[in-house]
């Protein structure tokens, strides 16, 4: 116990002295949150301003239809050229030319995130105007009902738990694949294991520091996203703590596998980094899995980060999940962590052959 | 000259032998190009995405044709004409002997859990109400403004797949509306107002996403290659005292820099070739870089990023610190430049970063030079800002960069 306490102090000091590690563990998730929050935070609710140029006398029915459409604002233009240049300069989101016979919609081709939403608005306007032009009303209507939780009504709500999941993944992986292998490479471990220090004390101290730091890091990310982007989460704190703890241990277990598989100790951190980045793109954090091609959808189901992100959405109240599935995720991470980390890490914490 | 070329060769071989460097230099840009094209290039395209949708028909036992008609429309969309294409919807129904209320409850739970994009419910009596609506709105004196019977669509707001499925379902039902009115003889399809779509702001017309993306990914490749490659080469050689060994030979610093630069630019050319081949032959990009303007923009980008690499090398005391600085700058500079997604509607302080970021101007210049986008920045700025960064980076690097480990 004395050795554990001493190692805990040392490991904490080592962690906080390494500015790069502190930055990447505590602050880097915030960089992601700020970049994506400002870049894509309102992607699900684009403020669509429609520019209108009427080449024929103004049509009241068209104005009625546009007023009740999903476009947030309608801006009138005197001529087609100024409408076109407003679309090109992105002063408006998309344009509409009414020449008395056809509705001509103008889009900027490079607004790849938003054009789909603008096209849907255009289709709605066309359908409604067609009926109004012939003096008709729709005979059937559609009522949409949101059945998820209140916390899930914005796309960015779904993304923040994913970013937190990624920060757990990278911190857990690097705890072993980065930190312990670096100690091994510098032969610090060789010196430590010739002392009476129990090997398991070192592993427990490393794991404890990482668990605390990761937990604090997730809280900072969560609260900053709430404060800056006005997000609402319904957090089940017990489930949250269980998931963050088990996932950190699980990822440390996976980091141990990387450290063992990669022969050169200095390469283990790089391989962990590569794997983390690949998983980040394929686990539905930034791009919904449903929008991926079929083969990538199947691949993403084999990635631990997919399940961790899913679990984080559940504990933050963004997405529902059965209790059985949640416990299976928690227990799977615990099994990986408790199974792999101590057993395999003992092989790492042993003298190197010269 | 031989020593310069030998150094260039050494730099290239070192980069290609190092698997991790090779990943960031080649595999990662190709991976990103493919994955972003596959995901964003097909949004809204039928045959590429399938939405898991359930349909619950509480009106199935009535004799009304309308409930069956609507069910039939969605069943058609759940089948694909081409075996290679995915159908638009993977449609689920209750089993013949299954209780509809229990089925609906289970499907709503599936929506909440993200396993179903939407659930369409045809309420009991819907067909009969719709018949009455069609008859009453068509008869003289009949009310045409009365709201018709409503189909319920349950979804999870904020879930991208769910939101998208709902907008498609609404469009399908708008089509059904028109079809019903047309069949009842009140909507005249022959005088229907047509809608057209025109893409403006691009010389080549409607730009496919891969054409927008490819110049951005090429610049990203150049950027990461320089950001990590140049400081890595200098700082690791310095830390491992390789540079010290060079300096006891007749090799001078300018000749060392010449060799490093030639090697680095050759790697950029190699990277450009691979990305162009993947983009053109693998993803169907049609963007052409065969113009003087495009080549000059590519060279300007490679030179700017290389100078930026020297700047990073001059700011870091050790190789590890250099890599950390590069890592910190990498993501913000890439994402806040419009390399992958157009950047609009940003707050002022973030926009300020975009305006000082040389990658923003290089991306804008390269895209306009290959004709996929009209330039957002004035032409003079597109050249002047990167040149300013080259001057600043070179100035600081020549002042601060140390060519040997501290004694």
Interface residues (C-beta under 8 A of the other chain):
Chain A: X19 X20 X23 X24 X28 X31 X32 X34 X35 X36 X38 X39 X40 X42 X44 X47 X84 X87 X88 X90 X95 X101 X102 X103 X104 X105 X106 X107 X108 X109 X110 X111 X112 X113 X116 X117 X119 X120 X122 X123 X124 X126 X127 X129 X130 X131 X133 X134 X135 X136 X137 X138 X139 X140 X141 X142 X143 X144 X145 X146 X147 X148 X149 X152 X153 X154 X155 X157 X158 X267 X270 X271 X274 X277 X278 X281 X282 X287 X288 X290 X291 X292 X293 X294 X296 X310 X313 X318 X319 X320 X321 X322
Chain B: X19 X20 X23 X28 X31 X32 X35 X38 X39 X40 X42 X43 X44 X48 X49 X50 X51 X52 X86 X108 X109 X111 X112 X113 X114 X117 X130 X133 X134 X137 X144 X145 X146 X147 X148 X149 X150 X151 X152 X153 X154 X155 X156 X157 X158 X159 X160 X161 X163 X164 X166 X167 X169 X170 X171 X173 X174 X175 X176 X177 X178 X180 X181 X186 X187 X188 X191 X192 X193 X194 X195 X196 X197 X198 X199 X200 X201 X202 X205 X206 X207 X209 X212 X320 X321 X324 X327 X328 X331 X332 X335 X336 X341 X342 X343 X344 X345 X346 X347 X350 X367 X372 X373 X374 X376
